[in-house]
Amino acid sequence: AQTLKSLLSRHSQGGSTLQAHLLSRGAEAKVNELTDLDNEQCVLGLNSATWTGFGLQTTFSNKCLKAGSPILCPVGSFCSPLHGCVANTLAKDHSHEEFEGRAPLSAEFHASHADLAIGKLDAEDALTPSGPLSINTLPATPGGASTLLLSEVVSGSPQVLKWSPDKPFIEMLIRKKQPTVLRNSVVREWKALEKWNFTYLSEHMKANLLEAVKCTNNFLSFDPDLKSPLKLNIPLPFALANMSKEMFFHCIEQQESCPDGYQGHYYFTSLPEELASDVMPNTHLYHTARDYEAKKQFMWVSSKGMITHGHFDQDFNVFVQVVGEKRFTLWPPSQHELLYSYPRVHPLWHKSRINFRSPDTLAFPQFAKSKALQVTLKPGDLLFVPPYTWHYVETLSPSVSLSTWSHDYELYDHMNSIYRHDHKFDLLKNPKGQMYALRLYLDMMIHDLYGFNATTQFFAQLLSTRYSGLEHLFPPSEDDPAICEGGPSPAGITQQRGKIPTCLHVHGYAKLDMAVIGGHFEALRPETRDILFQDYVEEITAQVVGVKKMLAFFRFCFLGQEYYVTQIGDPDHSLWEHT
């Protein structure tokens, strides 16, 4: 038997072994058969890592327990720890299926959220009913027993700097890494501040028909990602229409008398070329010459009362208010777990599940601990929004705004390297073998990024902040709790029940992948890394086990199970056969 002393000695010298990695399971690691420590049982007491300072959930919930006692389900149903009581007729038996609904990992990191906002919504892309969403599509009434006002989490305002029109600012703002308002910037030289009103825009925009105008009496706007692995029929709080520019601008100014019956209208487009001369000079708004050539500059026109739902973007955003007023409420990336993001595989990923018009503190209890900044922008104000900064935007009067986006190329390079990497477990022929190899790889990655003994806590928090309340999107199956357990299989494999199989060369593959991928994640800012690593874990899991089985994999495969090493000649060693 290997001794604890030799394992720790070799690990401390950088000679990481499979067994040393296997010690990082559960709240405490028990090691028997210690040959040179008097054969006494040794228990390593490991303190649970403090994930954040927010007191988030660090243990898995179980809907089959109430006050610590098992619940009784009606006849003809079973209890799922994820779903509660489930009728047998609603559960599908997946025991004879390999993992279905696999979602290939994208070869490219998502280019820009503008691609979502200006994409067309096609009903044929929405395949599965989604059930109720956390983002209310009905007007909210603040002040209920379980709600709080958004103003209750506002703790201050972004810094406001009085600038000089000829003075560059983008490098300074990027170094600050904080939302910042500039006044008297280069924007003060723009003709748009004097010329732009709705009559002028109607007369000078060449397009007579404005496409994909959002029309609503709910006033809420968000854009689903139709390419997401989880195909859902998202109920949208707006209708899309093509409108003449004359009618559109009339409706923006005269909400009550708009002939289409809607009081809220919202139009997002790339800045029309015919208006570009009105927003010159503009070179100060871009980070690099490469960004200037890309011209990621967009115009937003919106009615009073329109709301852009709380979300984050991946680019540096220089936001300029030209006409009217808007109010921004902003949270730093480090508070992402308090804002309950949708899962990365969901069409509303990078958006919050909270209805900010009436936040529900029973459904989202940690939100009350968040600390936001809030500012009202007036014509000529420039707001810098760093990447991954959450923001919720309210239109206070008929408004025209401009966003200029520059890439964080260093981050994109790291993430593209991650997403283009060929993971070694993809070489395995057996889907179960791929799943167990992924399980080991994620265990090792979390150990490397977040510290010893953090894996179970990582997945408990992932489920509590991204998946709690969305279990209905993942079909229940009575065999879910056994997804990582052994027993007879179609391939004739008999695994040691309750343990995770692996082998030395699979560990070597995982170690190689971890060395490559871990280096890229370690180069990112910690709060940005958390968001991106959680996204990556979801996407790579969807690739290996399929979207339908993701939730069961997260919930039941990271309970501190022990590993065991298969040997050549063992029946279950066939898990590691290559394609």
C-alpha positions in Angstrom: 0.0 0.0 0.0 1.1 3.6 -0.6 1.7 5.5 2.6 0.3 8.8 3.4 3.7 10.1 4.2 5.2 9.2 0.8 2.1 10.6 -1.0 2.3 13.9 0.7 6.1 14.0 0.3 5.9 13.4 -3.4 3.0 15.8 -3.8 4.9 18.5 -2.0 7.9 18.1 -4.3 5.7 18.6 -7.4 5.4 14.9 -8.2 1.7 14.8 -8.2 0.3 11.2 -8.2 -3.2 9.8 -8.9 -3.5 8.8 -5.2 -2.6 12.2 -4.0 -5.4 13.7 -6.1 -7.8 11.1 -4.8 -7.3 12.4 -1.3 -9.2 15.6 -2.4 -12.7 14.1 -1.9 -15.4 15.0 0.6 -15.1 16.9 3.9 -12.5 14.5 5.3 -10.2 11.9 3.7 -9.8 8.6 5.5 -6.6 6.6 4.7 -6.2 3.1 5.9 -3.3 0.7 5.6 -0.6 3.2 6.6 2.5 0.9 6.7 5.0 3.3 8.2 2.7 5.2 10.5 2.2 2.2 12.9 -0.8 1.0 10.8 -3.1 3.3 12.7 -6.1 4.7 10.9 -5.3 8.3 10.0 -8.0 10.9 9.4 -7.2 14.1 7.7 -9.5 16.8 9.1 -10.0 19.3 6.3 -11.8 22.5 7.0 -14.4 23.3 4.4 -13.2 26.0 2.1 -14.8 29.4 2.4 -16.2 29.9 -1.1 -17.2 33.6 -0.8 -18.1 35.9 2.0 -21.8 35.7 1.2 -22.7 32.6 3.1 -24.0 30.7 0.0 -25.2 27.2 0.0 -22.4 24.6 0.3 -24.3 21.4 0.6 -26.7 19.7 -1.9 -30.4 20.1 -1.3 -32.7 17.0 -1.2 -36.4 17.3 -2.1 -37.0 13.8 -0.7 -36.4 15.1 2.8 -38.5 17.4 4.9 -37.2 18.5 8.3 -34.7 15.6 8.0 -37.3 12.9 7.5 -38.1 11.1 4.2 -41.3 12.3 2.5 -43.9 9.8 1.3 -45.0 9.9 -2.3 -48.4 8.8 -3.6 -48.8 5.3 -5.1 -47.6 5.3 -8.7 -44.8 7.8 -8.2 -41.3 8.0 -6.9 -39.2 10.6 -5.1 -36.4 12.4 -7.0 -34.0 14.4 -4.8 -34.0 16.9 -7.6 -37.7 17.1 -8.5 -39.6 15.8 -5.4 -42.4 13.3 -6.1 -42.7 12.4 -9.7 -45.4 10.3 -11.3 -44.1 7.2 -13.0 -45.8 8.2 -16.2 -43.8 11.4 -16.3 -40.4 9.8 -15.8 -38.5 8.3 -18.7 -36.3 5.2 -18.3 -32.9 6.1 -19.6 -31.2 3.0 -18.2 -30.8 1.4 -21.7 -29.8 4.6 -23.5 -26.4 6.1 -23.9 -26.2 9.8 -23.2 -28.5 11.6 -25.5 -28.8 15.3 -26.5 -25.1 15.8 -26.5 -24.2 19.4 -27.3 -20.8 19.8 -29.1 -18.5 22.3 -27.4 -18.2 25.4 -29.5 -14.8 25.8 -31.2 -15.1 29.6 -30.6 -15.7 31.6 -27.6 -18.9 33.7 -28.0 -17.9 36.7 -30.1 -20.3 39.4 -28.8 -23.6 39.8 -27.1 -24.6 42.1 -29.9 -25.0 39.0 -32.0 -27.9 38.0 -29.8 -29.5 41.4 -29.7 -29.6 41.9 -33.4 -30.4 38.3 -34.3 -33.8 37.4 -35.6 -36.1 35.3 -33.5 -37.4 32.2 -35.3 -40.2 30.2 -33.8 -38.9 27.0 -35.5 -35.8 27.3 -33.2 -37.9 27.0 -30.0 -38.5 23.3 -29.6 -39.6 22.6 -26.0 -42.0 24.4 -23.6 -40.0 26.1 -20.9 -42.6 26.3 -18.1 -42.7 29.4 -15.9 -39.8 31.8 -16.0 -38.3 33.7 -13.1 -38.3 36.9 -15.2 -41.9 38.0 -14.8 -43.7 38.9 -18.0 -46.5 40.6 -16.1 -46.4 44.0 -14.4 -45.0 43.6 -10.8 -46.4 45.1 -7.6 -43.5 45.8 -5.3 -43.7 45.6 -1.6 -45.2 42.1 -1.2 -44.3 39.9 1.8 -41.4 38.3 0.0 -40.2 41.2 -2.1 -37.9 44.2 -1.6 -37.4 47.4 -3.6 -34.4 47.6 -5.9 -33.4 50.8 -4.1 -32.8 48.7 -1.0 -29.7 47.1 -2.5 -28.3 50.4 -3.9 -25.3 51.5 -1.8 -23.9 54.4 -3.8 -23.1 55.8 -7.3 -20.3 55.3 -9.7 -17.5 57.8 -9.6 -18.2 60.9 -11.8 -15.1 62.5 -13.4 -15.1 65.9 -15.1 -13.0 65.4 -18.2 -11.6 67.4 -21.1 -12.8 66.9 -24.7 -9.3 66.4 -26.1 -8.1 64.0 -23.4 -8.0 60.2 -24.0 -9.7 58.1 -21.4 -10.2 54.5 -22.5 -6.9 53.2 -21.1 -7.5 54.9 -17.8 -11.0 53.4 -17.5 -9.9 49.9 -18.4 -7.2 50.1 -15.7 -9.7 51.3 -13.1 -12.0 48.3 -13.8 -14.9 50.1 -12.3 -18.1 51.7 -13.7 -17.3 55.4 -14.2 -19.1 58.4 -15.6 -17.3 61.0 -17.6 -18.7 64.5 -18.2 -17.3 67.1 -20.6 -15.6 64.3 -22.6 -15.1 64.3 -26.4 -18.9 63.7 -26.6 -19.4 67.4 -25.9 -18.0 68.1 -29.4 -20.6 65.9 -31.1 -23.2 67.5 -33.4 -25.6 64.9 -32.3 -26.1 66.6 -28.9 -27.5 69.7 -30.7 -29.1 68.1 -33.8 -30.6 64.8 -32.7 -34.3 64.7 -31.9 -36.9 62.3 -33.2 -37.9 64.6 -36.1 -34.3 64.9 -37.2 -33.7 61.1 -36.9 -36.9 60.4 -38.9 -35.7 62.8 -41.7 -32.1 61.7 -41.9 -32.3 57.9 -41.5 -32.3 56.3 -44.9 -34.2 53.2 -44.0 -37.9 53.8 -44.4 -38.8 50.5 -42.7 -37.3 49.7 -39.3 -37.0 45.9 -38.8 -37.6 43.9 -35.7 -38.9 46.7 -33.5 -39.9 45.4 -30.1 -43.5 46.4 -29.2 -44.8 45.9 -25.7 -47.1 47.0 -22.9 -44.9 45.1 -20.4 -41.9 47.3 -21.2 -39.4 44.5 -20.5 -36.7 43.6 -23.1 -34.3 40.7 -23.3 -32.9 38.5 -26.2 -32.7 34.7 -26.0 -29.8 32.9 -27.5 -31.4 30.5 -30.0 -28.1 28.6 -30.3 -28.0 27.5 -26.7 -28.0 23.7 -26.1 -31.2 23.8 -24.1 -33.9 24.4 -26.7 -36.9 26.1 -25.1 -39.9 28.1 -26.1 -39.2 31.3 -24.2 -42.4 33.4 -23.7 -41.3 36.8 -24.8 -42.8 40.0 -23.2 -42.9 41.8 -26.6 -44.0 41.4 -30.2 -41.6 42.0 -33.1 -42.8 44.3 -35.9 -41.4 46.1 -39.0 -42.5 49.7 -38.7 -42.2 52.8 -40.9 -39.7 55.2 -39.3 -42.4 57.9 -39.2 -44.8 55.7 -37.2 -42.0 54.4 -34.9 -40.8 57.9 -33.9 -44.4 59.0 -33.5 -44.9 56.1 -31.1 -41.7 56.9 -29.2 -42.9 60.5 -28.5 -46.6 59.9 -28.3 -46.9 56.6 -26.4 -50.6 57.0 -25.6 -51.7 57.5 -29.2 -49.6 54.9 -31.0 -51.8 53.3 -33.6 -50.4 49.7 -33.0 -51.9 49.6 -29.5 -48.5 49.3 -27.7 -47.1 52.0 -25.4 -43.5 50.7 -25.3 -41.2 50.5 -28.3 -37.5 49.6 -28.5 -35.2 49.6 -31.5 -31.6 48.4 -31.5 -29.3 48.6 -34.6 -25.8 49.2 -35.7 -25.2 53.0 -36.0 -26.5 54.0 -39.5 -23.7 55.3 -41.7 -25.7 58.5 -42.5 -25.6 59.4 -38.8 -21.9 58.6 -38.2 -20.7 62.2 -38.9 -22.9 63.5 -36.1 -20.9 61.5 -33.5 -17.4 62.6 -34.5 -14.6 62.6 -33.2 -15.0 59.1 -31.8 -11.5 57.5 -31.8 -11.3 58.0 -28.0 -14.2 55.6 -27.6 -12.3 52.5 -28.9 -9.6 50.6 -27.1 -7.4 49.7 -30.1 -7.0 50.4 -33.8 -8.4 46.8 -34.3 -11.6 47.8 -32.4 -11.9 51.0 -34.4 -11.7 49.1 -37.6 -14.4 46.6 -36.4 -16.8 49.5 -35.6 -18.9 47.8 -33.0 -21.1 50.8 -32.4 -24.8 50.5 -31.8 -27.8 52.8 -31.4 -30.7 52.3 -29.0 -34.0 54.1 -29.3 -36.6 53.5 -26.6 -39.8 54.7 -25.2 -40.2 56.0 -21.7 -40.5 53.1 -19.3 -38.6 50.5 -21.4 -36.4 48.2 -19.3 -33.3 46.2 -20.4 -33.3 43.2 -18.1 -30.3 42.6 -15.8 -27.4 41.0 -17.6 -23.7 41.3 -18.2 -21.7 41.7 -21.5 -18.3 40.4 -22.4 -16.8 43.6 -23.9 -15.7 47.0 -22.8 -18.8 49.2 -23.2 -18.6 52.9 -23.6 -22.2 54.0 -23.3 -23.2 57.5 -24.3 -26.6 59.1 -23.6 -27.5 61.4 -26.5 -31.3 62.1 -26.0 -33.4 61.7 -22.9 -32.4 60.0 -19.6 -31.6 56.5 -18.5 -31.0 55.0 -15.1 -28.3 52.3 -14.7 -28.1 49.9 -11.7 -24.8 48.1 -11.7 -23.2 45.2 -9.8 -19.6 44.0 -9.9 -18.7 40.6 -11.4 -17.8 39.4 -8.0 -21.4 39.4 -7.0 -22.6 37.1 -9.8 -23.7 34.3 -7.4 -26.0 36.8 -5.6 -27.7 37.6 -8.9 -28.7 34.1 -9.9 -27.6 33.8 -13.5 -29.4 31.4 -15.8 -27.4 28.3 -16.6 -24.9 28.7 -19.5 -26.9 26.1 -21.5 -30.1 28.1 -21.2 -31.2 30.6 -23.9 -31.2 33.4 -21.3 -27.6 32.7 -20.1 -25.7 35.8 -18.9 -29.0 37.2 -17.7 -30.3 37.2 -14.1 -33.3 35.1 -13.1 -34.5 37.9 -10.8 -37.4 40.2 -11.6 -35.8 43.5 -10.6 -39.1 45.3 -10.6 -40.1 43.2 -7.7 -37.2 41.0 -6.4 -38.5 37.8 -4.7 -36.3 37.2 -1.7 -37.9 33.8 -1.0 -36.9 32.5 -4.4 -33.6 34.4 -4.5 -32.6 34.9 -0.8 -29.0 36.0 -1.5 -30.0 38.9 -3.6 -30.7 41.1 -0.6 -27.0 40.9 0.3 -25.9 42.4 -3.0 -24.6 46.0 -3.2 -25.3 48.0 -6.3 -24.3 51.3 -7.8 -26.9 53.5 -9.5 -26.7 56.5 -11.7 -29.0 58.5 -14.0 -27.4 59.5 -17.3 -28.3 62.8 -19.0 -27.5 63.9 -22.6 -23.7 64.1 -23.0 -22.9 61.7 -20.2 -20.6 58.8 -20.9 -20.7 55.7 -18.8 -17.9 53.0 -18.9 -19.3 49.5 -18.2 -16.4 46.9 -17.7 -16.9 43.4 -19.0 -19.0 41.1 -16.8 -20.4 44.0 -14.9 -24.1 43.3 -14.3 -26.4 46.1 -15.3 -30.2 46.8 -15.3 -31.3 49.8 -17.4 -34.5 51.8 -17.2 -35.5 54.4 -19.8 -36.8 57.5 -17.8 -37.8 59.5 -20.9 -37.9 59.0 -24.6 -34.3 58.1 -25.3 -31.5 57.7 -27.9 -28.2 56.1 -26.7 -25.0 54.9 -28.3 -22.8 51.9 -27.2 -19.3 51.5 -28.5 -17.8 48.0 -27.7 -14.2 47.0 -27.7 -13.0 43.5 -27.1 -10.9 42.3 -24.2 -8.5 40.6 -26.5 -6.4 39.1 -23.7 -9.4 37.4 -22.2 -10.7 36.3 -25.6 -7.3 34.7 -26.5 -7.4 32.7 -23.3 -11.0 31.6 -23.8 -10.5 30.7 -27.4 -7.5 28.6 -26.5 -9.7 26.8 -24.0 -12.6 26.2 -26.4 -10.4 25.0 -29.2 -8.6 22.5 -27.0 -9.1 18.8 -27.8 -9.8 17.2 -24.5 -8.3 13.8 -24.1 -11.4 12.1 -22.8 -12.9 12.7 -26.2 -10.6 9.9 -27.4 -12.5 7.3 -25.3 -15.0 5.1 -27.1 -17.3 4.3 -24.2 -19.7 7.2 -23.2 -19.6 6.0 -19.6 -15.9 6.1 -19.7 -16.0 9.6 -21.0 -18.3 10.6 -18.2 -16.0 9.1 -15.5 -12.9 10.7 -17.1 -14.7 14.1 -17.1 -15.6 13.6 -13.5 -11.9 13.1 -12.6 -10.9 16.0 -14.8 -13.3 18.4 -13.2 -12.3 17.2 -9.7 -8.7 17.9 -10.5 -9.5 21.3 -12.2 -11.5 22.5 -9.2 -8.8 21.3 -6.8 -6.2 23.2 -8.8 -8.2 26.5 -9.2 -10.1 26.7 -5.9 -8.1 24.6 -3.5 -8.1 21.3 -1.7 -11.5 19.7 -1.0 -13.6 22.3 -2.9 -15.4 20.1 -5.5 -18.6 19.2 -3.7 -19.0 22.8 -2.5 -18.4 24.1 -6.1 -21.3 22.0 -7.5 -23.6 22.6 -4.5 -23.3 26.3 -5.2 -23.6 25.9 -8.9 -26.9 24.1 -8.4 -28.2 26.5 -5.8 -27.5 29.7 -7.7 -28.0 28.6 -11.4 -30.4 25.6 -11.3 -32.6 25.8 -8.2 -36.1 26.3 -9.4 -35.3 25.2 -13.0 -35.3 21.4 -12.3 -38.4 21.0 -14.4 -36.3 21.8 -17.5 -34.4 18.5 -17.0 -36.5 15.4 -17.4 -36.7 13.3 -14.2 -35.6 9.6 -14.2 -35.7 7.1 -11.3 -32.2 6.1 -12.2 -30.7 9.6 -11.8 -29.2 9.0 -8.4 -27.3 6.0 -9.8 -25.8 7.9 -12.8 -22.3 7.4 -11.3 -22.8 4.1 -9.6 -21.9 0.7 -10.9 -23.7 -2.5 -11.6 -24.3 -4.6 -14.7 -24.4 -2.6 -17.9 -25.0 -3.5 -21.6 -21.3 -3.7 -22.0 -21.0 -6.3 -19.3 -19.1 -4.0 -17.0 -19.6 -4.5 -13.2 -18.3 -1.4 -11.4 -17.5 -1.3 -7.7 -20.8 0.2 -6.6 -20.5 3.7 -5.1 -17.0 4.4 -6.4 -15.7 6.2 -9.4 -13.5 4.1 -11.7 -10.4 5.5 -13.3 -7.0 4.3 -14.5 -3.5 5.6 -14.6 -3.4 6.7 -18.3 -6.8 8.5 -17.9 -5.4 10.3 -14.9 -2.4 11.2 -17.1 -4.7 12.6 -19.8 -6.7 14.6 -17.2 -3.4 16.0 -15.8 -2.3 17.1 -19.2 -5.6 18.8 -20.0 -5.6 20.4 -16.6 -2.1 21.8 -17.1 -3.2 23.4 -20.4 -6.7 24.6 -19.5 -5.9 25.5 -15.9 -3.1 27.9 -17.0 -5.6 29.9 -19.1 -8.1 30.1 -16.3 -5.5 31.1 -13.7 -4.5 34.1 -15.9 -8.0 35.6 -15.5 -9.3 37.9 -12.8 -10.8 35.8 -10.0 -14.3 37.1 -10.3 -14.3 36.8 -14.1 -12.7 33.4 -13.8 -15.6 32.2 -11.6 -18.2 33.1 -14.2 -16.3 31.7 -17.1 -15.2 28.5 -15.4 -18.8 27.8 -14.4 -19.9 28.4 -18.0 -17.1 26.1 -19.2 -18.1 23.3 -16.8 -21.7 23.4 -18.0 -20.7 23.4 -21.7 -18.2 20.6 -21.5 -20.7 18.5 -19.4 -23.4 19.1 -22.0 -20.9 17.8 -24.6 -20.1 14.6 -22.7 -23.3 13.5 -20.8 -25.9 15.5 -22.8 -28.1 18.3 -21.7 -30.8 16.1 -20.3 -28.4 14.4 -17.8 -26.4 17.5 -16.8 -28.4 18.2 -13.6 -28.2 14.5 -12.4 -24.4 14.5 -13.2 -23.8 17.6 -11.1 -26.0 16.5 -8.3 -25.0 12.8 -7.9 -21.5 12.5 -9.2 -19.7 14.9 -6.8 -20.7 13.5 -3.4 -17.2 12.8 -2.3 -17.2 9.3 -3.8 -13.9 7.4 -3.7 -12.0 6.4 -6.8 -10.7 3.0 -7.6 -8.1 2.2 -10.2 -8.9 -0.4 -12.9 -6.2 -2.8 -14.2 -5.7 -4.5 -17.5 -7.8 -7.6 -17.5 -10.5 -6.2 -15.3 -14.0 -6.2 -16.9 -14.4 -2.5 -16.4 -11.0 -1.6 -17.9 -12.8 -1.6 -21.2 -14.2 1.8 -20.2 -11.0 3.3 -21.4 -10.8 1.8 -24.9 -9.9 4.5 -27.5 -11.8 5.3 -30.7 
